[in-house]
């Protein structure tokens, strides 16, 4: 997996985001949610974590909740979220 380097996002949040992605890769969506929620709690401006949290919730069929997190991600970084969604 590629390292995630961003000096504006605390290292702890970056670590939790990467762990969340690892859990998604292992199809452990429920565990991924825990890591991703912690990442956005620590770094409320972490658009990638919000987007992945929304994607994870959508895969679990929690579409209403997913749209809330995807909306938060797009408000933080409209270009990234528009191109990657």
Residue pairs with C-beta under 8 A, 6 or more apart in sequence:
1 18
1 21
1 22
1 25
3 18
4 14
4 17
4 18
4 48
5 14
6 14
8 45
9 17
9 43
9 45
9 46
10 42
10 43
12 42
13 38
13 39
13 40
13 42
13 43
13 46
13 49
14 39
16 35
16 36
16 38
16 39
16 42
16 49
17 35
17 36
17 39
17 46
17 48
17 49
17 52
19 35
20 32
20 33
20 34
20 35
20 36
20 39
20 49
20 52
20 53
20 56
21 32
21 52
23 29
23 31
23 32
23 35
24 32
24 52
24 56
29 56
29 59
29 60
30 60
32 52
32 56
33 53
33 56
33 57
33 60
36 49
36 52
36 53
36 56
37 53
39 46
39 49
40 46
40 49
40 50
40 53
40 69
43 49
45 76
46 76
47 72
47 73
47 74
47 76
47 77
47 80
47 81
48 73
48 80
50 69
50 70
50 72
50 73
50 76
51 69
51 70
51 73
51 80
51 81
51 84
51 85
53 69
54 66
54 67
54 68
54 69
54 70
54 72
54 73
55 66
55 70
56 66
57 63
57 65
57 66
57 69
58 66
58 70
70 81
70 85
73 80
73 81
74 81
74 82
74 85
